[in-house]
Amino acid sequence: MIIFVDEYLRSFYRKSGKNKPADAYRDTNPIMLSGWMMVLAVALHNLPEGFAVGAGFQSGTSVGITLSVAILLHDIPEGMAMAIPLRMGRIKPLKVFLITILSGIPMGIGAFFGAAFGSISDMFSAICLGTAGGAMLYVSLGELINESRTAYRGRFPLLGNLAGILTGALISVLG
């Protein structure tokens, strides 16, 4: 699904700048495209996160609160990952802020359904989380890493990617 959205956005940005001089920058700005892909991936990713929060509250208040705090901390860098490419794509700061806030709506929807249907099936939860993870992986590998290497020449993007991979591996081993 995310591949189809990616192709649609690419075709939209190719067509939109041809007759409008004000939009000409959009046609040549792959960073903005990466930002919109990140917004869509995070919005898709937020639905199963909300499902997990709702199911956590269904199993117990302390589980729900702990999960909510963990996801809140996790959402801070996600918001930054959406905002930075959109700002670099010359979208106004207030609009970027509103876009990142609106991308959290699916979490509320997921929390409602998680509380309502959280105990139905572990397989359903696994499919939701797998879909969200796949969307984030596609955008990270296909868009963000390539754009970071283009925007910031040198070893800084490589070091950041390696630090993120090693931190994820360490968390997996210790958790």
Stockholm file with secondary structure:
# STOCKHOLM 1.0

chainA/1-175         MIIFVDEYLRSFYRKSGKNKPADAYRDTNPIMLSGWMMVLAVALHNLPEGFAVGAGFQSGTSVGITLSVAILLHDIPEGMAMAIPLRMGRIKPLKVFLITILSGIPMGIGAFFGAAFGSISDMFSAICLGTAGGAMLYVSLGELINESRTAYRGRFPLLGNLAGILTGALISVLG
#=GR chainA/1-175 SS CHHHHHHHHHHHHHHHTSSCGGGHHHHTCHHHHHHHHHHHHHHHHHHHHHHHHHHHHHHCHHHHHHHHHHHHHHHHHHHHHHHHHHHHTTCCHHHHHHHHHHTTHHHHHHHHHHHHHTTSCHHHHHHHHHHHHHHHHHHIIIIIHHHHHHHSCSSHHHHHHHHHHHHHHHHHHHC
#=GC SS_cons         CHHHHHHHHHHHHHHHTSSCGGGHHHHTCHHHHHHHHHHHHHHHHHHHHHHHHHHHHHHCHHHHHHHHHHHHHHHHHHHHHHHHHHHHTTCCHHHHHHHHHHTTHHHHHHHHHHHHHTTSCHHHHHHHHHHHHHHHHHHIIIIIHHHHHHHSCSSHHHHHHHHHHHHHHHHHHHC
//
